[in-house]
Amino acid sequence: MKEKTKFQEFIESVRDSQAEGFLGRLKTDRLLQIIVAGNLILLLILFFIFRPIIFPKKVKTPCYQETIKIWVPFIEDQIYPYFSDFSRYCVNFEITTKNLEEIKRDLILALAKGDFPDIVLIDNDFLNKEPDLFSSSTPIIVDSLIAFYNQDILNFLNLQKPKTFDELKNFIQQFKNYSQDFYPLGLGTKEIRHRKEIILSLMSLNESYKQKEEFQKNILSALDIFTSFNNPQSEFYTYPENAGDDLINFANEKSAMYIGFYSDKKEILQINPRINLSLDIYPLNTFPPKVKIYSKIFYLAQVKKSRSKAVPYFINWFYAMQLKRFSQDLDLVPFKEADLTPEKKIVFDSVKNFGETFDFLNKEVLFNNIDRILEVYHKDENELNRILVEINYSL
């Protein structure tokens, strides 16, 4: 072994003397004892604070070992990409494509047979009618009545988009002064695509629109307004009898405005991909606004008989992680306010600020009789009253 040099021996002796001096002081110096103890406590506190960062816990990924059965109005190849990431939780999906009416029709029968889905996409109408079928429901998509415009026609005639009845009246008059070759908009007949929802919205001009005993008065008031657009004597006259389907006329550029749902945009563009569309708020309103705008809400709902433990986590995961991309790709309006396009914000704000689903009414009974009402309105008062009494009794 190599012998230590005198210098090394000197250094070691200095260190030993320092250590003995420090330990000696530590035994007798109360202030030094407090300082050392305080530093040790501080180090322990910092260790426990930063331990999760320095030594993070390994989170165990849950593994459900389940197959989730789901009914949605989308084809499997279209919807699965938004579900697939959840498969890392040991979940498979059995996707069945059904439209909303098929889901409503088939679900009760499937429950009776014992071969039912875990999740369905349903609307507020069915959820309100059959709430006991579901253990939970999460809103994901919304829609509401809005106004579509042919911006080329508006630009050519130098017209502004109306937002109230008064502005709409001026819009119609200016339109008639410019051109007789186009309809300002389609309203007032049985051929109007969303006549039922528009009439319900017009009912809400009366504050008592929710009161059953006021139903007959309120619907007659709504019918007066709706049919005025088909009355040649009215200042709102815009659409003659037998003029045809208002959406098709609008898509074919025979009218400047169409009142419908955001979901109608797809059909309009399928008919005429070149139409220069612009959207704005529902114009059959007052200032300040009084009308409640007919709205739809769509839910992912877990069937109550489902025993799946993964479904509640999947629905929450889909809402948080996939809804934004899903609604962007499929051009839907999500039940989320963030990052909306201006067009979708019109729909979202309409639902948020003025939306009404009218679920307090038996809409099925009313909607099934709307065309009967329009058929006899201003033609057979006795038959009209009979129909309204019949409806009122069923509401």
Secondary structure as UniProt FT lines:
FT   HELIX           6..28
FT   HELIX           30..54
FT   STRAND          66..72
FT   HELIX           76..79
FT   HELIX           80..82
FT   HELIX           84..89
FT   STRAND          91..97
FT   HELIX           100..113
FT   STRAND          119..123
FT   HELIX           124..129
FT   HELIX           131..133
FT   STRAND          134..150
FT   HELIX           151..157
FT   HELIX           165..178
FT   STRAND          183..185
FT   TURN            190..191
FT   TURN            193..194
FT   HELIX           195..203
FT   TURN            204..205
FT   TURN            207..210
FT   HELIX           212..214
FT   HELIX           215..228
FT   TURN            229..230
FT   TURN            232..233
FT   TURN            235..236
FT   TURN            241..242
FT   HELIX           246..251
FT   TURN            252..253
FT   STRAND          255..261
FT   HELIX           262..264
FT   HELIX           265..271
FT   TURN            273..274
FT   STRAND          277..280
FT   STRAND          293..303
FT   TURN            304..305
FT   HELIX           311..321
FT   HELIX           323..329
FT   TURN            330..331
FT   STRAND          333..334
FT   TURN            338..339
FT   HELIX           342..354
FT   STRAND          355..356
FT   TURN            359..360
FT   HELIX           363..376
FT   TURN            377..379
FT   HELIX           381..394
//
